[in-house]
């Protein structure tokens, strides 16, 4: 993973040791208006120097420093003279590599603990002397490394926070990035601002200015094809590119038959009629449904849908004549999920249709102006560019669309049934004023039939599952607690108004262990 970040000025590098909250650390730093990047823990020292970081964070991780082959950073990182904050496993690394001792703790801590601190170094400035923190560890420091002092403790962890103010090396055994650590945001802000000396210079206004200039410089006199889906990511990309090069952008909207109810009409109205973009509408429903005929494996669905998207765009680019670039809405989580924190092969949860570059046969250069942003940052860019709220605040929608919400074989009748059910679900969520509280809401059509009674007659129809989650970045998610009357109204309407469904379920599984989408 390589990003051009020359425009951002100060930045904090987050070295990822496989912790489940690594992305959240980067987000919290950006919320403090300092740019952050996540890199694998074993990144070369030369790469670290290239980025000229103002500070470095070691994340947590599942390993123990005692394990054979435990992940360790290049020891040269300590010679850079750059402030370092070690979190959880990161704290243990500092102790282990700098002459202290880490051992298996007799009293492990998981969950809420109460931290008492005495700190004149600045890390806990403005933090209550006694505060709740979130612990998750089985190892603990048994002997402090030379030059370090203890600046915080909990009942079961005598060295819950350590510091060497002279070398600006700090460690905390707890997780300041999670909401359960009540003043964790203040602690991270103190690190980046007071210890690393960063100003609050990272904001979306400066990003838009840079992105537009960068697109202009890269494209020159060329032309750009943009894959426009109507979701916030591709919509923001389209507006950025249009702002940069005007009519030399052509947007292609593909109706693959896997879209939500009313989506083709909405996208055309907003971008063609309101924003006056050059928009080409491609009706490819029959092609996509033919390609999915008989396919039930979710990974195979994603691959076929992604491959056919590429074919459609290639055909459109040929029809348009000379096209030099393809713009798409790859986000930073897409990029970092494709990089293994341990430097080895990582498990593929599901394929992203827009990650991994383009087939060489397309002979197009890729423009991904959102490649360094998280979703909430993209929404802010959308607001700054004047996109309507119905697009900016839209719930995420998967690239393969309803193809991965129609569990089992994808057919037009099943898609039409699912479209109607999902439209009712979203309509009732909006009517209850709950839409903006939810990260993502969706309906899933299951290839399971159940017996029901409708109109005094026996029915044997398919089952619809509803899912709604809260999240900050989709890395983790919790199921949304609806008022029972809302769910009752949704279920009643779906069973009464949608042919083919006679039973409605609500999914209360969090991520992990489940993913947000079913497939």
JOTAUR-V882348 format. One record per residue. N is the residue number from 1. SS is DSSP state (~ for helix, > for strand, _ for the rest). NEAR is the number of other ideal C-beta (glycine too) atoms within 10 Angstrom. Layout:
BEGIN
n=N ss=SS near=NEAR
n=N ss=SS near=NEAR
END
This chain:
BEGIN
n=1 ss=_ near=13
n=2 ss=_ near=8
n=3 ss=_ near=14
n=4 ss=_ near=10
n=5 ss=_ near=14
n=6 ss=_ near=10
n=7 ss=_ near=14
n=8 ss=_ near=19
n=9 ss=_ near=15
n=10 ss=_ near=19
n=11 ss=> near=22
n=12 ss=> near=27
n=13 ss=> near=25
n=14 ss=> near=31
n=15 ss=> near=27
n=16 ss=> near=27
n=17 ss=_ near=27
n=18 ss=_ near=19
n=19 ss=_ near=25
n=20 ss=_ near=16
n=21 ss=_ near=21
n=22 ss=~ near=24
n=23 ss=~ near=25
n=24 ss=~ near=22
n=25 ss=~ near=28
n=26 ss=~ near=26
n=27 ss=~ near=22
n=28 ss=~ near=24
n=29 ss=~ near=27
n=30 ss=~ near=22
n=31 ss=~ near=17
n=32 ss=_ near=19
n=33 ss=_ near=16
n=34 ss=_ near=26
n=35 ss=> near=23
n=36 ss=> near=26
n=37 ss=> near=20
n=38 ss=> near=21
n=39 ss=> near=22
n=40 ss=> near=20
n=41 ss=_ near=26
n=42 ss=_ near=17
n=43 ss=_ near=20
n=44 ss=_ near=11
n=45 ss=~ near=14
n=46 ss=~ near=9
n=47 ss=~ near=13
n=48 ss=~ near=20
n=49 ss=~ near=13
n=50 ss=~ near=12
n=51 ss=~ near=18
n=52 ss=_ near=14
n=53 ss=_ near=24
n=54 ss=_ near=20
n=55 ss=> near=24
n=56 ss=> near=24
n=57 ss=> near=30
n=58 ss=> near=28
n=59 ss=_ near=28
n=60 ss=_ near=26
n=61 ss=_ near=24
n=62 ss=_ near=13
n=63 ss=_ near=20
n=64 ss=_ near=16
n=65 ss=_ near=18
n=66 ss=_ near=12
n=67 ss=_ near=9
n=68 ss=_ near=4
n=69 ss=_ near=7
n=70 ss=_ near=15
n=71 ss=_ near=22
n=72 ss=_ near=15
n=73 ss=_ near=21
n=74 ss=_ near=17
n=75 ss=~ near=10
n=76 ss=~ near=12
n=77 ss=~ near=21
n=78 ss=~ near=16
n=79 ss=~ near=9
n=80 ss=_ near=15
n=81 ss=_ near=7
n=82 ss=_ near=20
n=83 ss=> near=22
n=84 ss=> near=27
n=85 ss=> near=30
n=86 ss=> near=25
n=87 ss=> near=29
n=88 ss=_ near=25
n=89 ss=~ near=27
n=90 ss=~ near=27
n=91 ss=~ near=28
n=92 ss=~ near=27
n=93 ss=~ near=26
n=94 ss=~ near=24
n=95 ss=~ near=24
n=96 ss=~ near=20
n=97 ss=~ near=16
n=98 ss=_ near=18
n=99 ss=_ near=13
n=100 ss=_ near=21
n=101 ss=> near=12
n=102 ss=> near=22
n=103 ss=> near=14
n=104 ss=> near=11
n=105 ss=> near=16
n=106 ss=> near=7
n=107 ss=> near=10
n=108 ss=> near=14
n=109 ss=> near=21
n=110 ss=> near=10
n=111 ss=> near=8
n=112 ss=> near=14
n=113 ss=> near=22
n=114 ss=> near=12
n=115 ss=> near=27
n=116 ss=> near=14
n=117 ss=> near=20
n=118 ss=_ near=12
n=119 ss=_ near=20
n=120 ss=_ near=11
n=121 ss=_ near=18
n=122 ss=_ near=16
n=123 ss=_ near=26
n=124 ss=_ near=23
n=125 ss=_ near=15
n=126 ss=_ near=11
n=127 ss=_ near=19
n=128 ss=_ near=13
n=129 ss=_ near=11
n=130 ss=> near=9
n=131 ss=> near=20
n=132 ss=> near=15
n=133 ss=> near=27
n=134 ss=> near=21
n=135 ss=> near=21
n=136 ss=> near=19
n=137 ss=> near=21
n=138 ss=> near=11
n=139 ss=> near=21
n=140 ss=> near=22
n=141 ss=> near=25
n=142 ss=> near=14
n=143 ss=> near=12
n=144 ss=_ near=18
n=145 ss=_ near=19
n=146 ss=_ near=9
n=147 ss=_ near=14
n=148 ss=_ near=23
n=149 ss=> near=15
n=150 ss=> near=16
n=151 ss=> near=21
n=152 ss=> near=27
n=153 ss=> near=18
n=154 ss=_ near=20
n=155 ss=_ near=12
n=156 ss=_ near=15
n=157 ss=_ near=22
n=158 ss=_ near=14
n=159 ss=_ near=23
n=160 ss=_ near=28
n=161 ss=> near=28
n=162 ss=> near=24
n=163 ss=> near=25
n=164 ss=> near=19
n=165 ss=_ near=17
n=166 ss=_ near=9
n=167 ss=_ near=15
n=168 ss=_ near=19
n=169 ss=> near=22
n=170 ss=> near=30
n=171 ss=> near=30
n=172 ss=> near=28
n=173 ss=_ near=32
n=174 ss=_ near=30
n=175 ss=_ near=24
n=176 ss=_ near=29
n=177 ss=_ near=27
n=178 ss=_ near=17
n=179 ss=_ near=11
n=180 ss=_ near=15
n=181 ss=_ near=23
n=182 ss=_ near=16
n=183 ss=_ near=18
n=184 ss=~ near=25
n=185 ss=~ near=15
n=186 ss=~ near=19
n=187 ss=~ near=29
n=188 ss=~ near=25
n=189 ss=~ near=22
n=190 ss=~ near=24
n=191 ss=~ near=26
n=192 ss=~ near=28
n=193 ss=~ near=17
n=194 ss=~ near=15
n=195 ss=~ near=22
n=196 ss=_ near=23
n=197 ss=_ near=12
n=198 ss=_ near=24
n=199 ss=_ near=12
n=200 ss=_ near=12
n=201 ss=_ near=12
n=202 ss=_ near=21
n=203 ss=_ near=14
n=204 ss=~ near=19
n=205 ss=~ near=10
n=206 ss=~ near=14
n=207 ss=~ near=23
n=208 ss=~ near=19
n=209 ss=~ near=11
n=210 ss=~ near=15
n=211 ss=~ near=24
n=212 ss=~ near=18
n=213 ss=~ near=12
n=214 ss=~ near=17
n=215 ss=~ near=22
n=216 ss=~ near=13
n=217 ss=~ near=9
n=218 ss=~ near=16
n=219 ss=~ near=20
n=220 ss=_ near=9
n=221 ss=_ near=7
n=222 ss=_ near=13
n=223 ss=_ near=17
n=224 ss=> near=25
n=225 ss=> near=25
n=226 ss=> near=28
n=227 ss=> near=23
n=228 ss=_ near=25
n=229 ss=_ near=22
n=230 ss=_ near=21
n=231 ss=_ near=19
n=232 ss=~ near=24
n=233 ss=~ near=24
n=234 ss=~ near=23
n=235 ss=~ near=27
n=236 ss=~ near=28
n=237 ss=~ near=28
n=238 ss=~ near=27
n=239 ss=~ near=23
n=240 ss=~ near=26
n=241 ss=~ near=26
n=242 ss=~ near=24
n=243 ss=~ near=16
n=244 ss=~ near=22
n=245 ss=~ near=20
n=246 ss=~ near=10
n=247 ss=~ near=10
n=248 ss=~ near=18
n=249 ss=> near=26
n=250 ss=> near=19
n=251 ss=> near=25
n=252 ss=> near=21
n=253 ss=> near=24
n=254 ss=> near=24
n=255 ss=> near=16
n=256 ss=_ near=24
n=257 ss=_ near=21
n=258 ss=_ near=27
n=259 ss=_ near=21
n=260 ss=_ near=20
n=261 ss=_ near=18
n=262 ss=_ near=11
n=263 ss=~ near=18
n=264 ss=~ near=18
n=265 ss=~ near=9
n=266 ss=~ near=16
n=267 ss=~ near=23
n=268 ss=~ near=16
n=269 ss=~ near=11
n=270 ss=~ near=18
n=271 ss=~ near=24
n=272 ss=~ near=16
n=273 ss=~ near=10
n=274 ss=~ near=12
n=275 ss=_ near=17
n=276 ss=_ near=10
n=277 ss=_ near=21
n=278 ss=_ near=16
n=279 ss=> near=20
n=280 ss=> near=15
n=281 ss=> near=14
n=282 ss=> near=16
n=283 ss=> near=12
n=284 ss=_ near=17
n=285 ss=~ near=17
n=286 ss=~ near=11
n=287 ss=~ near=16
n=288 ss=~ near=23
n=289 ss=~ near=17
n=290 ss=~ near=9
n=291 ss=~ near=18
n=292 ss=~ near=24
n=293 ss=_ near=11
n=294 ss=_ near=7
n=295 ss=_ near=16
n=296 ss=_ near=13
n=297 ss=_ near=10
n=298 ss=~ near=18
n=299 ss=~ near=13
n=300 ss=~ near=12
n=301 ss=~ near=23
n=302 ss=~ near=20
n=303 ss=~ near=15
n=304 ss=~ near=19
n=305 ss=~ near=24
n=306 ss=~ near=18
n=307 ss=~ near=13
n=308 ss=~ near=19
n=309 ss=~ near=21
n=310 ss=~ near=16
n=311 ss=~ near=16
n=312 ss=~ near=18
n=313 ss=~ near=22
n=314 ss=~ near=19
n=315 ss=~ near=13
n=316 ss=~ near=17
n=317 ss=~ near=21
n=318 ss=~ near=10
n=319 ss=~ near=10
n=320 ss=~ near=14
n=321 ss=_ near=8
n=322 ss=_ near=7
n=323 ss=_ near=21
n=324 ss=_ near=18
n=325 ss=> near=21
n=326 ss=> near=21
n=327 ss=> near=28
n=328 ss=_ near=24
n=329 ss=_ near=26
n=330 ss=_ near=24
n=331 ss=_ near=24
n=332 ss=~ near=25
n=333 ss=~ near=19
n=334 ss=~ near=17
n=335 ss=~ near=17
n=336 ss=~ near=20
n=337 ss=~ near=16
n=338 ss=_ near=14
n=339 ss=_ near=14
n=340 ss=_ near=14
n=341 ss=_ near=22
n=342 ss=_ near=17
n=343 ss=_ near=13
n=344 ss=_ near=8
n=345 ss=_ near=7
n=346 ss=_ near=13
n=347 ss=_ near=5
n=348 ss=_ near=10
n=349 ss=_ near=9
n=350 ss=_ near=14
n=351 ss=_ near=17
n=352 ss=_ near=19
n=353 ss=_ near=19
n=354 ss=_ near=20
n=355 ss=_ near=16
n=356 ss=_ near=12
n=357 ss=_ near=10
n=358 ss=_ near=16
n=359 ss=_ near=12
n=360 ss=~ near=7
n=361 ss=~ near=9
n=362 ss=~ near=18
n=363 ss=_ near=11
n=364 ss=_ near=19
n=365 ss=> near=14
n=366 ss=> near=14
n=367 ss=> near=24
n=368 ss=_ near=19
n=369 ss=_ near=25
n=370 ss=_ near=25
n=371 ss=_ near=17
n=372 ss=_ near=22
n=373 ss=_ near=23
n=374 ss=_ near=21
n=375 ss=~ near=19
n=376 ss=~ near=13
n=377 ss=~ near=21
n=378 ss=~ near=23
n=379 ss=~ near=21
n=380 ss=~ near=17
n=381 ss=~ near=23
n=382 ss=~ near=23
n=383 ss=~ near=14
n=384 ss=~ near=16
n=385 ss=_ near=19
n=386 ss=_ near=11
n=387 ss=_ near=23
n=388 ss=_ near=15
n=389 ss=~ near=11
n=390 ss=~ near=10
n=391 ss=~ near=20
n=392 ss=~ near=19
n=393 ss=_ near=14
n=394 ss=_ near=21
n=395 ss=_ near=18
n=396 ss=_ near=15
n=397 ss=_ near=21
n=398 ss=_ near=21
n=399 ss=_ near=23
n=400 ss=_ near=28
n=401 ss=~ near=20
n=402 ss=~ near=25
n=403 ss=~ near=24
n=404 ss=~ near=22
n=405 ss=_ near=26
n=406 ss=> near=26
n=407 ss=_ near=21
n=408 ss=_ near=15
n=409 ss=_ near=13
n=410 ss=_ near=29
n=411 ss=_ near=14
n=412 ss=~ near=11
n=413 ss=~ near=9
n=414 ss=~ near=18
n=415 ss=~ near=22
n=416 ss=~ near=16
n=417 ss=~ near=22
n=418 ss=~ near=27
n=419 ss=~ near=22
n=420 ss=~ near=20
n=421 ss=~ near=28
n=422 ss=~ near=23
n=423 ss=~ near=17
n=424 ss=~ near=23
n=425 ss=~ near=24
n=426 ss=~ near=21
n=427 ss=~ near=14
n=428 ss=~ near=21
n=429 ss=~ near=22
n=430 ss=~ near=12
n=431 ss=~ near=11
n=432 ss=_ near=15
n=433 ss=_ near=8
n=434 ss=_ near=16
n=435 ss=~ near=17
n=436 ss=~ near=11
n=437 ss=~ near=12
n=438 ss=_ near=16
n=439 ss=_ near=19
n=440 ss=> near=19
n=441 ss=> near=20
n=442 ss=> near=25
n=443 ss=> near=27
n=444 ss=> near=22
n=445 ss=> near=26
n=446 ss=> near=17
n=447 ss=> near=12
n=448 ss=> near=13
n=449 ss=> near=14
n=450 ss=> near=14
n=451 ss=> near=10
n=452 ss=> near=15
n=453 ss=> near=9
n=454 ss=> near=12
n=455 ss=_ near=5
n=456 ss=_ near=5
n=457 ss=> near=7
n=458 ss=> near=9
n=459 ss=> near=16
n=460 ss=> near=9
n=461 ss=> near=19
n=462 ss=> near=21
n=463 ss=> near=18
n=464 ss=> near=27
n=465 ss=> near=19
n=466 ss=> near=23
n=467 ss=> near=23
n=468 ss=> near=28
n=469 ss=> near=22
n=470 ss=> near=15
n=471 ss=_ near=18
n=472 ss=_ near=17
n=473 ss=_ near=17
n=474 ss=_ near=18
n=475 ss=_ near=18
n=476 ss=_ near=18
n=477 ss=> near=22
n=478 ss=> near=13
n=479 ss=> near=16
n=480 ss=_ near=20
n=481 ss=_ near=10
n=482 ss=_ near=19
n=483 ss=_ near=10
n=484 ss=~ near=8
n=485 ss=~ near=9
n=486 ss=~ near=16
n=487 ss=~ near=16
n=488 ss=~ near=12
n=489 ss=~ near=15
n=490 ss=~ near=24
n=491 ss=~ near=20
n=492 ss=~ near=13
n=493 ss=~ near=17
n=494 ss=~ near=24
n=495 ss=~ near=18
n=496 ss=~ near=10
n=497 ss=~ near=12
n=498 ss=_ near=24
n=499 ss=_ near=11
n=500 ss=_ near=17
n=501 ss=> near=25
n=502 ss=> near=21
n=503 ss=> near=19
n=504 ss=> near=21
n=505 ss=> near=15
n=506 ss=> near=14
n=507 ss=_ near=16
n=508 ss=_ near=12
n=509 ss=_ near=15
n=510 ss=_ near=15
n=511 ss=> near=16
n=512 ss=_ near=10
n=513 ss=_ near=6
n=514 ss=_ near=15
n=515 ss=_ near=13
n=516 ss=_ near=20
n=517 ss=_ near=18
n=518 ss=_ near=18
n=519 ss=_ near=19
END
